[in-house]
Amino acid sequence: MTALAGAALEEAAEHEQQPAPRTRRRRGWLLPLWGWLVIVWLSAPIVVMIVFGFNDGNGRGVSTTWRGFTLKWYQQLFGINDLTDALINSLTVALLTTAIAVVLGTLMGVALGRFRFRGVGSVNLLLFANIAAPEVVLGAALLSLFLTLNIPRGYLTILIAHVMFSVAYVVVTVRARMSGMDPALEEAARDLGAGPVATFFRVTLPVIMPGVTAGALLAFALSIDDYIITSFNNGSTQTFPLWVYGAAQRNGGSVPPQVNVMGTLIFGFGVLLAVAAGLSARRKS
């Protein structure tokens, strides 16, 4: 009888702890609704940019009134020479930044993930300080450095600045991938006669390639849309974000429709890169 009474009390306690059916139903639709609201809030600026890239008008500025569907802004995409030059600067700086940051970051990530040496803690602290530091601080520090060394500000200083703040992201992603790699794979390759270089390119690099790809995508995305650090170190060189902000200041908050078209193409290119990287990682897994 005592055992039966104890079991009955436990069952009653479980029923008391379970939420009421009405509460469960409320939670069932509240969280998905909140998630969709957040997605809509984040996607709204992108949707507006894409839609108004097809909006007809006089081309002097983006109209907030829908004036009809047109493709002429895609046909006149490179009709503004200064804007085209700024876009080319952004793309070339982003590509060069990605290439340099991937090489440097991959080598550093492999070293930090595989070896233990004196000063590794300081290096890790420096990397995370680079990531956590406000962009205003990094931009001002780089500006002070270039002025102290009498380096003319322009395309080269923009490239140096972008590599500086992008390489840490590549190091972190590659090091995380490297830490999960089995050292026996490299040892087996060396036992079979492969040298250090052959072992890296035939064994290590294919294993850590998802981390390298993720770091490259991060470096490209961070570089092509950076404004704050670039504005400190650009000199007379204009990039796409700097040109757009300057045009908005000159035209009372309005920018040419080609800006929406270029932004749409950049966004689409980034989505395609992310999808391609995801599909490639899925095939390898």
BALOBA-1460 file (C-alpha; in Angstrom, 3 decimals):
// residues 285
<rec num="1" residu="m" x="0.000" y="0.000" z="0.000"/>
<rec num="2" residu="t" x="2.826" y="2.378" z="0.858"/>
<rec num="3" residu="a" x="4.460" y="1.739" z="-2.513"/>
<rec num="4" residu="l" x="1.176" y="2.336" z="-4.344"/>
<rec num="5" residu="a" x="0.603" y="5.557" z="-2.450"/>
<rec num="6" residu="g" x="4.131" y="6.777" z="-3.284"/>
<rec num="7" residu="a" x="3.622" y="5.997" z="-6.957"/>
<rec num="8" residu="a" x="0.326" y="7.862" z="-6.937"/>
<rec num="9" residu="l" x="1.947" y="10.912" z="-5.338"/>
<rec num="10" residu="e" x="4.749" y="10.917" z="-7.923"/>
<rec num="11" residu="e" x="2.265" y="10.698" z="-10.776"/>
<rec num="12" residu="a" x="0.244" y="13.557" z="-9.336"/>
<rec num="13" residu="a" x="3.385" y="15.673" z="-9.004"/>
<rec num="14" residu="e" x="4.292" y="15.018" z="-12.652"/>
<rec num="15" residu="h" x="0.820" y="16.119" z="-13.736"/>
<rec num="16" residu="e" x="1.162" y="19.302" z="-11.695"/>
<rec num="17" residu="q" x="4.550" y="20.115" z="-13.280"/>
<rec num="18" residu="q" x="3.319" y="19.642" z="-16.855"/>
<rec num="19" residu="p" x="2.079" y="22.862" z="-18.495"/>
<rec num="20" residu="a" x="-1.583" y="23.221" z="-19.289"/>
<rec num="21" residu="p" x="-2.687" y="22.326" z="-22.838"/>
<rec num="22" residu="r" x="-3.551" y="25.975" z="-23.536"/>
<rec num="23" residu="t" x="-0.036" y="27.047" z="-22.526"/>
<rec num="24" residu="r" x="1.524" y="24.428" z="-24.771"/>
<rec num="25" residu="r" x="-0.613" y="25.562" z="-27.704"/>
<rec num="26" residu="r" x="0.374" y="29.160" z="-27.067"/>
<rec num="27" residu="r" x="4.054" y="28.277" z="-27.064"/>
<rec num="28" residu="g" x="3.520" y="26.195" z="-30.191"/>
<rec num="29" residu="w" x="2.683" y="29.214" z="-32.377"/>
<rec num="30" residu="l" x="4.366" y="32.050" z="-30.479"/>
<rec num="31" residu="l" x="7.984" y="31.009" z="-31.060"/>
<rec num="32" residu="p" x="7.584" y="30.298" z="-34.818"/>
<rec num="33" residu="l" x="5.758" y="33.634" z="-35.212"/>
<rec num="34" residu="w" x="8.586" y="35.453" z="-33.448"/>
<rec num="35" residu="g" x="11.139" y="33.684" z="-35.642"/>
<rec num="36" residu="w" x="9.335" y="34.709" z="-38.828"/>
<rec num="37" residu="l" x="9.039" y="38.307" z="-37.620"/>
<rec num="38" residu="v" x="12.804" y="38.435" z="-37.064"/>
<rec num="39" residu="i" x="13.434" y="36.963" z="-40.524"/>
<rec num="40" residu="v" x="11.095" y="39.524" z="-42.134"/>
<rec num="41" residu="w" x="12.768" y="42.367" z="-40.229"/>
<rec num="42" residu="l" x="16.235" y="41.297" z="-41.373"/>
<rec num="43" residu="s" x="15.154" y="40.622" z="-44.958"/>
<rec num="44" residu="a" x="13.093" y="43.784" z="-45.501"/>
<rec num="45" residu="p" x="16.017" y="46.093" z="-46.482"/>
<rec num="46" residu="i" x="17.349" y="43.524" z="-48.940"/>
<rec num="47" residu="v" x="13.905" y="43.016" z="-50.499"/>
<rec num="48" residu="v" x="13.411" y="46.771" z="-50.848"/>
<rec num="49" residu="m" x="16.831" y="47.121" z="-52.489"/>
<rec num="50" residu="i" x="16.089" y="44.350" z="-54.997"/>
<rec num="51" residu="v" x="12.596" y="45.645" z="-55.830"/>
<rec num="52" residu="f" x="13.623" y="49.268" z="-56.343"/>
<rec num="53" residu="g" x="16.393" y="48.159" z="-58.671"/>
<rec num="54" residu="f" x="13.526" y="47.598" z="-61.140"/>
<rec num="55" residu="n" x="11.721" y="50.861" z="-60.383"/>
<rec num="56" residu="d" x="11.330" y="53.304" z="-63.262"/>
<rec num="57" residu="g" x="12.367" y="56.933" z="-62.778"/>
<rec num="58" residu="n" x="14.584" y="59.737" z="-63.982"/>
<rec num="59" residu="g" x="17.784" y="58.245" z="-62.564"/>
<rec num="60" residu="r" x="18.620" y="61.224" z="-60.368"/>
<rec num="61" residu="g" x="17.839" y="59.333" z="-57.195"/>
<rec num="62" residu="v" x="15.959" y="56.401" z="-55.759"/>
<rec num="63" residu="s" x="12.257" y="57.199" z="-55.689"/>
<rec num="64" residu="t" x="10.159" y="55.899" z="-52.814"/>
<rec num="65" residu="t" x="7.150" y="55.744" z="-55.158"/>
<rec num="66" residu="w" x="6.707" y="52.810" z="-57.500"/>
<rec num="67" residu="r" x="6.716" y="54.220" z="-61.044"/>
<rec num="68" residu="g" x="6.629" y="51.018" z="-63.041"/>
<rec num="69" residu="f" x="8.792" y="48.039" z="-63.865"/>
<rec num="70" residu="t" x="11.937" y="48.565" z="-65.927"/>
<rec num="71" residu="l" x="15.229" y="46.871" z="-66.729"/>
<rec num="72" residu="k" x="16.992" y="49.999" z="-67.907"/>
<rec num="73" residu="w" x="19.078" y="50.321" z="-64.739"/>
<rec num="74" residu="y" x="20.561" y="46.900" z="-65.402"/>
<rec num="75" residu="q" x="21.293" y="48.025" z="-68.952"/>
<rec num="76" residu="q" x="22.840" y="51.262" z="-67.633"/>
<rec num="77" residu="l" x="24.651" y="49.526" z="-64.789"/>
<rec num="78" residu="f" x="28.006" y="51.115" z="-65.610"/>
<rec num="79" residu="g" x="26.589" y="54.475" z="-66.664"/>
<rec num="80" residu="i" x="28.216" y="56.352" z="-63.757"/>
<rec num="81" residu="n" x="31.987" y="56.213" z="-64.135"/>
<rec num="82" residu="d" x="32.843" y="57.131" z="-60.531"/>
<rec num="83" residu="l" x="30.481" y="54.484" z="-59.193"/>
<rec num="84" residu="t" x="31.938" y="51.873" z="-61.546"/>
<rec num="85" residu="d" x="35.477" y="52.713" z="-60.451"/>
<rec num="86" residu="a" x="34.435" y="52.461" z="-56.789"/>
<rec num="87" residu="l" x="32.853" y="49.048" z="-57.399"/>
<rec num="88" residu="i" x="35.987" y="47.801" z="-59.178"/>
<rec num="89" residu="n" x="38.108" y="49.004" z="-56.253"/>
<rec num="90" residu="s" x="35.895" y="47.172" z="-53.774"/>
<rec num="91" residu="l" x="35.934" y="43.936" z="-55.764"/>
<rec num="92" residu="t" x="39.679" y="43.919" z="-56.415"/>
<rec num="93" residu="v" x="40.497" y="44.818" z="-52.806"/>
<rec num="94" residu="a" x="38.148" y="42.089" z="-51.568"/>
<rec num="95" residu="l" x="39.648" y="39.456" z="-53.863"/>
<rec num="96" residu="l" x="43.238" y="40.386" z="-53.004"/>
<rec num="97" residu="t" x="42.371" y="40.546" z="-49.300"/>
<rec num="98" residu="t" x="40.797" y="37.107" z="-49.471"/>
<rec num="99" residu="a" x="43.809" y="35.595" z="-51.252"/>
<rec num="100" residu="i" x="46.381" y="37.083" z="-48.863"/>
<rec num="101" residu="a" x="44.341" y="36.434" z="-45.725"/>
<rec num="102" residu="v" x="43.690" y="32.815" z="-46.726"/>
<rec num="103" residu="v" x="47.392" y="32.091" z="-47.261"/>
<rec num="104" residu="l" x="48.540" y="33.780" z="-44.058"/>
<rec num="105" residu="g" x="45.577" y="32.635" z="-41.980"/>
<rec num="106" residu="t" x="45.796" y="29.019" z="-43.110"/>
<rec num="107" residu="l" x="49.481" y="28.758" z="-42.218"/>
<rec num="108" residu="m" x="48.882" y="30.398" z="-38.842"/>
<rec num="109" residu="g" x="45.830" y="28.247" z="-38.160"/>
<rec num="110" residu="v" x="47.751" y="25.048" z="-38.930"/>
<rec num="111" residu="a" x="50.590" y="26.116" z="-36.643"/>
<rec num="112" residu="l" x="48.278" y="27.065" z="-33.772"/>
<rec num="113" residu="g" x="46.114" y="23.979" z="-34.147"/>
<rec num="114" residu="r" x="48.943" y="21.450" z="-34.439"/>
<rec num="115" residu="f" x="51.870" y="22.754" z="-32.350"/>
<rec num="116" residu="r" x="52.384" y="24.049" z="-28.836"/>
<rec num="117" residu="f" x="55.092" y="26.667" z="-28.528"/>
<rec num="118" residu="r" x="56.076" y="29.534" z="-26.270"/>
<rec num="119" residu="g" x="53.846" y="32.540" z="-26.796"/>
<rec num="120" residu="v" x="50.855" y="30.642" z="-28.213"/>
<rec num="121" residu="g" x="48.615" y="32.133" z="-25.524"/>
<rec num="122" residu="s" x="49.678" y="35.652" z="-26.450"/>
<rec num="123" residu="v" x="48.995" y="34.954" z="-30.122"/>
<rec num="124" residu="n" x="45.504" y="33.668" z="-29.313"/>
<rec num="125" residu="l" x="44.825" y="36.731" z="-27.175"/>
<rec num="126" residu="l" x="45.987" y="39.013" z="-29.969"/>
<rec num="127" residu="l" x="43.727" y="37.276" z="-32.493"/>
<rec num="128" residu="f" x="40.623" y="37.560" z="-30.347"/>
<rec num="129" residu="a" x="41.499" y="41.157" z="-29.452"/>
<rec num="130" residu="n" x="41.605" y="41.897" z="-33.185"/>
<rec num="131" residu="i" x="38.151" y="40.388" z="-33.629"/>
<rec num="132" residu="a" x="36.632" y="42.007" z="-30.536"/>
<rec num="133" residu="a" x="38.136" y="45.478" z="-30.957"/>
<rec num="134" residu="p" x="35.754" y="48.174" z="-32.311"/>
<rec num="135" residu="e" x="36.373" y="49.114" z="-35.916"/>
<rec num="136" residu="v" x="36.866" y="52.749" z="-34.929"/>
<rec num="137" residu="v" x="39.832" y="51.714" z="-32.767"/>
<rec num="138" residu="l" x="41.381" y="49.613" z="-35.537"/>
<rec num="139" residu="g" x="40.872" y="52.319" z="-38.122"/>
<rec num="140" residu="a" x="42.381" y="55.040" z="-35.933"/>
<rec num="141" residu="a" x="45.344" y="52.819" z="-34.996"/>
<rec num="142" residu="l" x="46.098" y="52.037" z="-38.637"/>
<rec num="143" residu="l" x="45.750" y="55.694" z="-39.593"/>
<rec num="144" residu="s" x="48.243" y="56.638" z="-36.882"/>
<rec num="145" residu="l" x="50.635" y="53.943" z="-38.120"/>
<rec num="146" residu="f" x="50.481" y="55.090" z="-41.749"/>
<rec num="147" residu="l" x="50.940" y="58.734" z="-40.781"/>
<rec num="148" residu="t" x="53.899" y="57.888" z="-38.538"/>
<rec num="149" residu="l" x="55.587" y="55.921" z="-41.328"/>
<rec num="150" residu="n" x="54.721" y="58.579" z="-43.934"/>
<rec num="151" residu="i" x="52.857" y="56.036" z="-46.077"/>
<rec num="152" residu="p" x="50.497" y="57.777" z="-48.539"/>
<rec num="153" residu="r" x="46.932" y="56.671" z="-47.973"/>
<rec num="154" residu="g" x="45.197" y="55.077" z="-50.905"/>
<rec num="155" residu="y" x="44.574" y="51.686" z="-52.496"/>
<rec num="156" residu="l" x="47.576" y="50.031" z="-50.806"/>
<rec num="157" residu="t" x="46.683" y="51.200" z="-47.309"/>
<rec num="158" residu="i" x="43.097" y="49.998" z="-47.803"/>
<rec num="159" residu="l" x="44.420" y="46.580" z="-48.808"/>
<rec num="160" residu="i" x="46.774" y="46.413" z="-45.807"/>
<rec num="161" residu="a" x="43.960" y="47.409" z="-43.440"/>
<rec num="162" residu="h" x="41.546" y="44.821" z="-44.845"/>
<rec num="163" residu="v" x="44.116" y="42.031" z="-44.617"/>
<rec num="164" residu="m" x="44.846" y="43.035" z="-41.032"/>
<rec num="165" residu="f" x="41.279" y="42.682" z="-39.765"/>
<rec num="166" residu="s" x="40.367" y="39.703" z="-41.979"/>
<rec num="167" residu="v" x="43.263" y="37.343" z="-41.274"/>
<rec num="168" residu="a" x="42.136" y="36.674" z="-37.685"/>
<rec num="169" residu="y" x="38.823" y="35.196" z="-38.892"/>
<rec num="170" residu="v" x="40.638" y="32.815" z="-41.233"/>
<rec num="171" residu="v" x="43.012" y="31.751" z="-38.444"/>
<rec num="172" residu="v" x="40.151" y="30.975" z="-36.055"/>
<rec num="173" residu="t" x="38.180" y="28.864" z="-38.548"/>
<rec num="174" residu="v" x="41.231" y="26.955" z="-39.799"/>
<rec num="175" residu="r" x="42.533" y="26.337" z="-36.290"/>
<rec num="176" residu="a" x="39.162" y="24.916" z="-35.205"/>
<rec num="177" residu="r" x="39.225" y="22.516" z="-38.159"/>
<rec num="178" residu="m" x="42.855" y="21.645" z="-37.535"/>
<rec num="179" residu="s" x="42.221" y="20.842" z="-33.864"/>
<rec num="180" residu="g" x="39.696" y="18.186" z="-34.856"/>
<rec num="181" residu="m" x="42.005" y="16.505" z="-37.367"/>
<rec num="182" residu="d" x="43.536" y="13.140" z="-36.445"/>
<rec num="183" residu="p" x="47.361" y="13.481" z="-36.363"/>
<rec num="184" residu="a" x="47.619" y="9.822" z="-37.386"/>
<rec num="185" residu="l" x="46.676" y="10.798" z="-40.945"/>
<rec num="186" residu="e" x="49.766" y="12.972" z="-41.327"/>
<rec num="187" residu="e" x="51.954" y="10.389" z="-39.601"/>
<rec num="188" residu="a" x="50.724" y="7.700" z="-41.989"/>
<rec num="189" residu="a" x="51.544" y="9.896" z="-44.985"/>
<rec num="190" residu="r" x="55.067" y="10.513" z="-43.694"/>
<rec num="191" residu="d" x="55.543" y="6.790" z="-43.003"/>
<rec num="192" residu="l" x="54.654" y="6.130" z="-46.637"/>
<rec num="193" residu="g" x="57.448" y="8.447" z="-47.793"/>
<rec num="194" residu="a" x="55.628" y="11.767" z="-48.271"/>
<rec num="195" residu="g" x="57.614" y="14.866" z="-47.358"/>
<rec num="196" residu="p" x="56.246" y="17.785" z="-45.321"/>
<rec num="197" residu="v" x="55.064" y="19.704" z="-48.390"/>
<rec num="198" residu="a" x="53.415" y="16.690" z="-50.005"/>
<rec num="199" residu="t" x="51.773" y="15.756" z="-46.699"/>
<rec num="200" residu="f" x="50.319" y="19.229" z="-46.338"/>
<rec num="201" residu="f" x="48.878" y="19.459" z="-49.854"/>
<rec num="202" residu="r" x="47.720" y="15.828" z="-50.149"/>
<rec num="203" residu="v" x="46.482" y="15.155" z="-46.606"/>
<rec num="204" residu="t" x="46.235" y="18.211" z="-44.364"/>
<rec num="205" residu="l" x="44.819" y="20.759" z="-46.798"/>
<rec num="206" residu="p" x="41.946" y="18.557" z="-48.098"/>
<rec num="207" residu="v" x="40.882" y="17.805" z="-44.513"/>
<rec num="208" residu="i" x="40.871" y="21.451" z="-43.397"/>
<rec num="209" residu="m" x="39.474" y="22.786" z="-46.677"/>
<rec num="210" residu="p" x="35.963" y="23.458" z="-45.218"/>
<rec num="211" residu="g" x="37.583" y="25.713" z="-42.626"/>
<rec num="212" residu="v" x="39.685" y="27.424" z="-45.282"/>
<rec num="213" residu="t" x="36.594" y="27.991" z="-47.442"/>
<rec num="214" residu="a" x="34.620" y="29.403" z="-44.522"/>
<rec num="215" residu="g" x="37.482" y="31.741" z="-43.664"/>
<rec num="216" residu="a" x="37.743" y="32.885" z="-47.286"/>
<rec num="217" residu="l" x="34.018" y="33.679" z="-47.438"/>
<rec num="218" residu="l" x="34.251" y="35.625" z="-44.192"/>
<rec num="219" residu="a" x="37.269" y="37.598" z="-45.414"/>
<rec num="220" residu="f" x="35.561" y="38.460" z="-48.713"/>
<rec num="221" residu="a" x="32.304" y="39.516" z="-47.036"/>
<rec num="222" residu="l" x="34.050" y="41.615" z="-44.390"/>
<rec num="223" residu="s" x="36.237" y="43.352" z="-46.954"/>
<rec num="224" residu="i" x="33.702" y="44.227" z="-49.620"/>
<rec num="225" residu="d" x="31.262" y="45.962" z="-47.262"/>
<rec num="226" residu="d" x="33.674" y="47.611" z="-44.816"/>
<rec num="227" residu="y" x="33.139" y="51.308" z="-44.324"/>
<rec num="228" residu="i" x="34.600" y="52.486" z="-41.000"/>
<rec num="229" residu="i" x="38.179" y="51.206" z="-41.266"/>
<rec num="230" residu="t" x="38.297" y="52.053" z="-44.977"/>
<rec num="231" residu="s" x="37.164" y="55.635" z="-44.350"/>
<rec num="232" residu="f" x="40.158" y="56.167" z="-42.048"/>
<rec num="233" residu="n" x="42.728" y="54.907" z="-44.551"/>
<rec num="234" residu="n" x="41.381" y="55.470" z="-48.056"/>
<rec num="235" residu="g" x="42.907" y="58.823" z="-48.907"/>
<rec num="236" residu="s" x="41.368" y="59.793" z="-52.257"/>
<rec num="237" residu="t" x="40.532" y="56.195" z="-53.252"/>
<rec num="238" residu="q" x="36.818" y="55.423" z="-53.259"/>
<rec num="239" residu="t" x="35.240" y="52.048" z="-52.592"/>
<rec num="240" residu="f" x="31.608" y="51.108" z="-53.159"/>
<rec num="241" residu="p" x="30.409" y="51.758" z="-49.554"/>
<rec num="242" residu="l" x="32.293" y="55.078" z="-49.382"/>
<rec num="243" residu="w" x="30.881" y="56.243" z="-52.724"/>
<rec num="244" residu="v" x="27.309" y="55.332" z="-51.750"/>
<rec num="245" residu="y" x="27.530" y="57.211" z="-48.456"/>
<rec num="246" residu="g" x="29.099" y="60.220" z="-50.146"/>
<rec num="247" residu="a" x="26.420" y="60.269" z="-52.845"/>
<rec num="248" residu="a" x="23.691" y="60.124" z="-50.201"/>
<rec num="249" residu="q" x="25.280" y="63.074" z="-48.393"/>
<rec num="250" residu="r" x="25.586" y="65.111" z="-51.586"/>
<rec num="251" residu="n" x="22.069" y="64.370" z="-52.870"/>
<rec num="252" residu="g" x="20.071" y="64.808" z="-49.681"/>
<rec num="253" residu="g" x="19.828" y="61.133" z="-48.799"/>
<rec num="254" residu="s" x="19.169" y="59.921" z="-52.332"/>
<rec num="255" residu="v" x="21.400" y="57.621" z="-54.409"/>
<rec num="256" residu="p" x="21.247" y="56.572" z="-58.089"/>
<rec num="257" residu="p" x="19.218" y="53.444" z="-58.937"/>
<rec num="258" residu="q" x="22.396" y="51.730" z="-60.128"/>
<rec num="259" residu="v" x="23.387" y="51.436" z="-56.475"/>
<rec num="260" residu="n" x="20.421" y="49.132" z="-55.857"/>
<rec num="261" residu="v" x="21.314" y="47.070" z="-58.920"/>
<rec num="262" residu="m" x="24.958" y="46.703" z="-57.871"/>
<rec num="263" residu="g" x="23.917" y="45.861" z="-54.328"/>
<rec num="264" residu="t" x="21.540" y="43.207" z="-55.661"/>
<rec num="265" residu="l" x="24.265" y="41.644" z="-57.799"/>
<rec num="266" residu="i" x="26.745" y="41.642" z="-54.907"/>
<rec num="267" residu="f" x="24.149" y="40.049" z="-52.639"/>
<rec num="268" residu="g" x="23.305" y="37.413" z="-55.245"/>
<rec num="269" residu="f" x="26.983" y="36.641" z="-55.781"/>
<rec num="270" residu="g" x="27.467" y="36.179" z="-52.036"/>
<rec num="271" residu="v" x="24.476" y="33.854" z="-51.815"/>
<rec num="272" residu="l" x="25.787" y="31.771" z="-54.710"/>
<rec num="273" residu="l" x="29.198" y="31.482" z="-53.041"/>
<rec num="274" residu="a" x="27.616" y="30.383" z="-49.764"/>
<rec num="275" residu="v" x="25.409" y="27.804" z="-51.505"/>
<rec num="276" residu="a" x="28.335" y="26.458" z="-53.526"/>
<rec num="277" residu="a" x="30.470" y="26.156" z="-50.395"/>
<rec num="278" residu="g" x="27.675" y="24.355" z="-48.554"/>
<rec num="279" residu="l" x="27.109" y="21.899" z="-51.394"/>
<rec num="280" residu="s" x="30.836" y="21.226" z="-51.686"/>
<rec num="281" residu="a" x="31.137" y="20.556" z="-47.938"/>
<rec num="282" residu="r" x="28.117" y="18.238" z="-48.059"/>
<rec num="283" residu="r" x="29.603" y="16.199" z="-50.897"/>
<rec num="284" residu="k" x="32.907" y="15.800" z="-49.074"/>
<rec num="285" residu="s" x="31.181" y="14.723" z="-45.873"/>
